[in-house]
Amino acid sequence: MKIEHLKYKTRYFLQNWRMCAHLLIRTKRFGVNNKWWCSFDSIFGWPAWKIILGIILIRPIIVNYRMMRYRARIGFISLETLKNLGWDK
């Protein structure tokens, strides 16, 4: 991995860590639209027991990461950001 990609990824995830947490562990209100707390439930949100189970089993987090990358590729972030993150392949 190139150093530029690593620097960009670090900066990107530091700016959007709430959204990443929301997408990886599927919270209902935390991190929705990159806010601390949202007034409505996310359609992707899981109940607390399922979040805990997902963290313990690890596999759901890997699947959610893959889905996050897929969503990014189909137009949720710009092509330039995709290239800088190294997700354009």
Secondary structure, DSSP 4 states (H G I P E B T S, - for coil): --HHHHHHHHHHHHHSHHHHHHHHHT-SSTTGGG-SS-SS--TT---HHHHHHHHHH-HHHHHHHHHHHHHIIIIIS-HHHHHHHT---
